[in-house]
């Protein structure tokens, strides 16, 4: 594989194949880095980076099958590209482009939720409906440490417990909600302790360890699939980057702290162990990363070529039939 | 049939017609709902279709969103008007926007039933009229019946409609009177207002429980030789513009009546629309007769708050025909 070569497709994840997990993480990291570059170049707007959370996302995604649905937040904005959403379409969301909005049934992935925690009950409703319809599908719902303070998190966890909904609640504890540390979110010693109150199993895992995440999620998914209800998994990690491209972490946390966590970031650590165990060679790793980078650059060029929406988009998609919204855009007055 | 009974019949009919229809709410199963609108449905359809939820309005409406994603048709009962406030985020940030958020692809075919309004001597926050909040939020349709027949035909429409409907139920009318019908009414068209009483001197536009006060006021005014046309909006958003404008063009005077607070209420939208589209037809300033811009009072004062037929008649007499 030379450096101009690009991937034919996104990597397929297999929890039993650690190299596939590494590939998935490389893919997401490269997606994330390219997005930050696009933002710096003014080709997209404010972007929510997820540097440091690749192991959580890839480990979790590897534990579910295609008929299971994901309910991501904006922090998992790239995960749907691992289910086939074109990269440029995912980035165009951050260009404010309505063409970025997709049919969740096509990818088994709900739209990224911007409000915190309120999408968790959607996962409950979807999963419960699948269960009573005779399917054994599972919902994987992401939320952050900050979201655990929202009342909606409580309602969803509680309802899911009562109704034995097949949901895995994956709490990505990256320790920071913009500038608020997790110690200001809760007096609980650890977030997973909340599971007890809902009568559901809880597990805490190293969110920088993709294998540990995949194994823990695998157990939770099995419980859900077998009719044993929801689980609460706390993946302990660190938000290495800012909250979003508009944020300046130097205002609220020390660079010593950042350095400490960055040195433990999940991809390098995984790569070293794969090379050590002979599952991956240094040159293979380099070539793969180059190919992913080229794939991302190509997609970024396609992003620039995507058509820009015009005014006619304003009325689209709100209702099944648009006959009622003539007044919405002031068109009645203008004509 | 009372309105409670006709709503129950509509739910029953739709649950029989479409097995995707499920009911969710607090105390709706074993008890049949605090107003008994869902009485006996648990027995008939079982606990997978009539679901007694934890006390969790946001969780319940959120669950309904997820059910829509999976292709079910949820009908949520919110126990009382103000209990919708904890679910506001789910209603406006999710249920109302999900089709838009999915590029127009996923239907949120859901109904949120909301018993509302005062006049039943209820405790605080059991008598609000929050319909304008939902009218203002893009993505929701808001409808309100004023009699048992409409309650039946409108609820059946709402359940079949592919977009989310906030179904306002004027709880003061739940058992106020009965309608007798040999055959059940046709399913509503989803938008049309009704001319509940024809007249030639002034148009009164109203909805829900205020319809009864408005019709009674029209009776009183008839004794004074004033002929009032009463338009029942039924759909609060979108408005049936042609019905309202047609009536104003006939009578040249407009009065709007509702129990909800005045400012930014549904009446304000009706008045603004008439000012935009039928200004030349008006022979006198429009009049709004509404609840006050205060919290709904402790119930010993509720008759002072809710516009009565006498008040409506005297205001119309003074303002338009002095």
Boltz contact constraints between the chains, C-beta under 6 A:
constraints:
  - contact:
      token1: [A, 101]
      token2: [B, 102]
      max_distance: 6.0
  - contact:
      token1: [A, 101]
      token2: [B, 103]
      max_distance: 6.0
  - contact:
      token1: [A, 103]
      token2: [B, 102]
      max_distance: 6.0
  - contact:
      token1: [A, 103]
      token2: [B, 105]
      max_distance: 6.0
  - contact:
      token1: [A, 104]
      token2: [B, 102]
      max_distance: 6.0
  - contact:
      token1: [A, 111]
      token2: [B, 101]
      max_distance: 6.0
  - contact:
      token1: [A, 115]
      token2: [B, 93]
      max_distance: 6.0
  - contact:
      token1: [A, 118]
      token2: [B, 89]
      max_distance: 6.0
  - contact:
      token1: [A, 121]
      token2: [B, 59]
      max_distance: 6.0
  - contact:
      token1: [A, 121]
      token2: [B, 62]
      max_distance: 6.0
  - contact:
      token1: [A, 121]
      token2: [B, 63]
      max_distance: 6.0
  - contact:
      token1: [A, 122]
      token2: [B, 62]
      max_distance: 6.0
  - contact:
      token1: [A, 122]
      token2: [B, 65]
      max_distance: 6.0
  - contact:
      token1: [A, 122]
      token2: [B, 66]
      max_distance: 6.0
  - contact:
      token1: [A, 124]
      token2: [B, 63]
      max_distance: 6.0
  - contact:
      token1: [A, 124]
      token2: [B, 66]
      max_distance: 6.0
  - contact:
      token1: [A, 125]
      token2: [B, 63]
      max_distance: 6.0
  - contact:
      token1: [A, 125]
      token2: [B, 66]
      max_distance: 6.0
  - contact:
      token1: [A, 125]
      token2: [B, 67]
      max_distance: 6.0
  - contact:
      token1: [A, 126]
      token2: [B, 66]
      max_distance: 6.0
  - contact:
      token1: [A, 126]
      token2: [B, 69]
      max_distance: 6.0
  - contact:
      token1: [A, 126]
      token2: [B, 70]
      max_distance: 6.0
  - contact:
      token1: [A, 129]
      token2: [B, 67]
      max_distance: 6.0
  - contact:
      token1: [A, 129]
      token2: [B, 70]
      max_distance: 6.0
  - contact:
      token1: [A, 129]
      token2: [B, 72]
      max_distance: 6.0
  - contact:
      token1: [A, 130]
      token2: [B, 70]
      max_distance: 6.0
  - contact:
      token1: [A, 132]
      token2: [B, 48]
      max_distance: 6.0
  - contact:
      token1: [A, 152]
      token2: [B, 58]
      max_distance: 6.0
  - contact:
      token1: [A, 155]
      token2: [B, 56]
      max_distance: 6.0
  - contact:
      token1: [A, 155]
      token2: [B, 58]
      max_distance: 6.0
  - contact:
      token1: [A, 155]
      token2: [B, 59]
      max_distance: 6.0
  - contact:
      token1: [A, 156]
      token2: [B, 59]
      max_distance: 6.0
  - contact:
      token1: [A, 159]
      token2: [B, 54]
      max_distance: 6.0
  - contact:
      token1: [A, 159]
      token2: [B, 56]
      max_distance: 6.0
  - contact:
      token1: [A, 159]
      token2: [B, 59]
      max_distance: 6.0
  - contact:
      token1: [A, 162]
      token2: [B, 54]
      max_distance: 6.0
  - contact:
      token1: [A, 316]
      token2: [B, 104]
      max_distance: 6.0
  - contact:
      token1: [A, 317]
      token2: [B, 99]
      max_distance: 6.0
  - contact:
      token1: [A, 317]
      token2: [B, 100]
      max_distance: 6.0
  - contact:
      token1: [A, 317]
      token2: [B, 103]
      max_distance: 6.0
  - contact:
      token1: [A, 317]
      token2: [B, 104]
      max_distance: 6.0
  - contact:
      token1: [A, 318]
      token2: [B, 100]
      max_distance: 6.0
  - contact:
      token1: [A, 318]
      token2: [B, 139]
      max_distance: 6.0
  - contact:
      token1: [A, 319]
      token2: [B, 163]
      max_distance: 6.0
  - contact:
      token1: [A, 320]
      token2: [B, 162]
      max_distance: 6.0
  - contact:
      token1: [A, 320]
      token2: [B, 163]
      max_distance: 6.0
  - contact:
      token1: [A, 324]
      token2: [B, 238]
      max_distance: 6.0
